Amino acid sequence: MKTSRLAVIVCALLLLGGSALALPHTPGLPQECHLTVHNRTMHTVAIYVNGVYAGTANPQEDLFRNVPAGTIKLWARAARHLIAWGPCTYTPVSDNLTWTLTP
């Protein structure tokens, strides 16, 4: 039975604990971004980051999440209303990103 070279490499990585599967760290660039969403509306708003539900921000409250660094696509939708914000795409240059939702 012939074993592919890729299968052998994958098995070897798994035996090593998978540490080689982690993305390499680029010095000077953050690995995570601290996202703050300011909900300055009177609506309860569902927040989505890169197409994945990240949480709900109540009226006049904030939502805090750590998200992977890199290009971030944000959009939000008011519960029970046809109101939406975004999608907005950001590439933060620091480890903090603030998005403010206004009426």
Residue pairs with C-beta under 8 A, 6 or more apart in sequence:
13 20
13 21
25 31
29 69
30 69
30 92
30 94
30 95
31 68
31 69
32 66
32 67
32 68
32 69
32 95
33 66
33 67
33 68
33 69
33 72
33 92
33 95
33 96
33 97
34 64
34 65
34 66
34 95
34 96
34 97
35 49
35 54
35 63
35 64
35 65
35 66
35 67
35 72
35 74
35 97
35 98
35 99
36 62
36 63
36 64
36 96
36 97
36 98
36 99
37 47
37 57
37 62
37 63
37 64
37 65
37 74
37 76
37 98
37 99
37 100
37 101
38 62
38 98
38 99
38 100
38 101
39 45
39 57
39 58
39 59
39 60
39 61
39 62
39 63
39 101
40 60
40 100
40 101
40 102
40 103
41 59
41 60
41 78
41 83
41 101
41 102
41 103
42 59
42 60
42 103
43 59
43 78
43 79
43 81
43 83
44 56
44 57
44 58
44 59
44 78
44 79
45 56
45 57
45 76
45 77
45 78
45 79
45 85
45 101
46 53
46 55
46 56
46 76
46 77
46 78
46 79
47 53
47 54
47 55
47 56
47 57
47 63
47 65
47 74
47 76
48 54
48 74
48 75
48 76
48 77
49 65
49 67
49 72
49 73
49 74
50 67
50 68
50 72
50 73
51 73
54 63
54 65
54 67
55 63
55 65
56 63
56 79
57 63
57 76
57 101
67 97
69 92
69 95
70 91
71 89
71 90
71 91
72 89
72 90
72 91
72 92
72 97
73 86
73 87
73 88
73 89
74 85
74 86
74 87
74 88
74 89
74 90
74 99
75 84
75 85
75 86
75 87
75 88
76 84
76 85
76 86
76 101
77 83
77 84
77 85
78 84
85 101
88 99
90 97
90 99
